[in-house]
Amino acid sequence: MKREQISIPGTAADFEPGEHRDSMCAYRSDDRAVTLYLADCLAVIERLPAESVDVVWADPPYFLSGGGSTCRGGQRASVDKGKWDAPSTVAGMHAWNKAWLMACRRVLKPTGTLWACGNRHNIHSLGFAMQELGYRGLNDVTWQKPNPPPNLGCRTLTDDAETILWASRDRKARHIFNYAAMRAENGGKQMKTTWRFPPPTGDEVKHGRYPTQKPVALIRRALRASLPVDGTVLDPFMGSGTAGVAARELGAKYIGIDLSDEAVKLAVTRITETPASPRVEVPDMTAYAALCDLCDEMPYDEFATMMRDLQVIQRHRTEAEMVRELAGSQV
Ligand SMILES: C[S@@+](CC[C@H](N)C(=O)[O-])C[C@H]1O[C@@H](n2cnc3c(N)ncnc32)[C@H](O)[C@@H]1O
């Protein structure tokens, strides 16, 4: 069946609210900021325009649903999430990871970044595929969960963390990082890479708990760190739409994709009851760009000394003034 070109929200080729131009499109918000697709992510992403997305948030299958068990509410429970998470061969998993990471890289803007979640089952493949494709690794964030379920087998350590790889599109690209917003969120100190958030509870699961559902606060922090004003988030593995809720709260545009009917229905419910906020944080990219250049050009210990000096004089000048001044004195 011939389908029309999909455009991202906000472009001239947009369709009207309620109009159904593409059989994969399941929902579009009246303000056109949210578009959800019921489809395989590769089929949708290949039809998005190149360099049209600011941030990819990807929570892909971890390939761990092989019949094992865990402890939930004091009872033994299956770890199986669904057919989409069934174990694959190492080569099969890697080829697939590489395919979707390549598709995402094409639609990322040069300043864009990608967050990819995983654990020991898939994270090494994700990291290797990113290196093969030319992404530049920025940070490995650890999502640490308080009170993890006990390890029933008692033959390994108790898992209490997952990893989120953060990477920019390529080595030359100057990616967006809202440094000041992250520092403010961390009480005036630089944001570190271990993020402690409890799994979703209360309001976040009132419409039902989705397998592997992430907490909104975790994704909100990642998006706040990396989105420009009026940015667009692409979520190839939307699940219950948690990234859509976070994007909406930050006033960003959102494209979510999932091949499960149940996931799309839940995502529509959650996202439509989240009021869109105007974006309030305006990052100072001039200052940040100058800092990036210095960091690339200077030996690390000189850069670290400069950063310490920055903090000492911070009380007297704005961050933008300081960085511009320091950039000027180095060039
Ligand atoms: C780990 S879950 C995402 C959970 C989500 N972060 C949340 O908070 O609810 C992964 C999702 O990817 C979907 N999925 C798996 N393979 C897919 C594919 N090829 N294209 C689109 N979605 C896919 C599954 O249906 C599942 O809902």
Ligand as a Chemical Component Dictionary entry (heavy atoms), coordinates in Angstrom:
data_LIG
# 
_chem_comp.id                   LIG 
_chem_comp.type                 NON-POLYMER 
_chem_comp.pdbx_formal_charge   0 
_chem_comp.three_letter_code    LIG 
# 
loop_
_chem_comp_atom.comp_id 
_chem_comp_atom.atom_id 
_chem_comp_atom.alt_atom_id 
_chem_comp_atom.type_symbol 
_chem_comp_atom.charge 
_chem_comp_atom.model_Cartn_x 
_chem_comp_atom.model_Cartn_y 
_chem_comp_atom.model_Cartn_z 
_chem_comp_atom.pdbx_ordinal 
LIG C1  C1  C 0  11.279 -1.283 27.079 1  
LIG S1  S1  S 1  9.669  -0.991 26.461 2  
LIG C2  C2  C 0  9.535  0.773  26.587 3  
LIG C3  C3  C 0  8.940  1.203  27.900 4  
LIG C4  C4  C 0  8.786  2.718  28.009 5  
LIG N1  N1  N 0  10.056 3.370  28.187 6  
LIG C5  C5  C 0  7.871  3.113  29.160 7  
LIG O1  O1  O 0  8.281  3.862  30.050 8  
LIG O2  O2  O -1 6.728  2.653  29.167 9  
LIG C6  C6  C 0  10.002 -1.291 24.782 10 
LIG C7  C7  C 0  8.808  -1.119 23.844 11 
LIG O3  O3  O 0  9.298  -1.270 22.514 12 
LIG C8  C8  C 0  8.278  -1.828 21.721 13 
LIG N2  N2  N 0  8.934  -2.385 20.534 14 
LIG C9  C9  C 0  9.709  -3.492 20.437 15 
LIG N3  N3  N 0  10.171 -3.637 19.179 16 
LIG C10 C10 C 0  9.714  -2.574 18.472 17 
LIG C11 C11 C 0  9.867  -2.147 17.121 18 
LIG N4  N4  N 0  10.581 -2.848 16.245 19 
LIG N5  N5  N 0  9.249  -1.002 16.743 20 
LIG C12 C12 C 0  8.501  -0.285 17.612 21 
LIG N6  N6  N 0  8.321  -0.641 18.905 22 
LIG C13 C13 C 0  8.912  -1.769 19.323 23 
LIG C14 C14 C 0  7.595  -2.831 22.618 24 
LIG O4  O4  O 0  6.268  -3.069 22.203 25 
LIG C15 C15 C 0  7.677  -2.114 23.983 26 
LIG O5  O5  O 0  6.477  -1.422 24.243 27 
# 
loop_
_chem_comp_bond.comp_id 
_chem_comp_bond.atom_id_1 
_chem_comp_bond.atom_id_2 
_chem_comp_bond.value_order 
_chem_comp_bond.pdbx_ordinal 
LIG C1  S1  SING 1  
LIG S1  C2  SING 2  
LIG S1  C6  SING 3  
LIG C2  C3  SING 4  
LIG C3  C4  SING 5  
LIG C4  N1  SING 6  
LIG C4  C5  SING 7  
LIG C5  O1  DOUB 8  
LIG C5  O2  SING 9  
LIG C6  C7  SING 10 
LIG C7  O3  SING 11 
LIG C7  C15 SING 12 
LIG O3  C8  SING 13 
LIG C8  N2  SING 14 
LIG C8  C14 SING 15 
LIG N2  C9  SING 16 
LIG N2  C13 SING 17 
LIG C9  N3  DOUB 18 
LIG N3  C10 SING 19 
LIG C10 C11 SING 20 
LIG C10 C13 DOUB 21 
LIG C11 N4  SING 22 
LIG C11 N5  DOUB 23 
LIG N5  C12 SING 24 
LIG C12 N6  DOUB 25 
LIG N6  C13 SING 26 
LIG C14 O4  SING 27 
LIG C14 C15 SING 28 
LIG C15 O5  SING 29 
# 
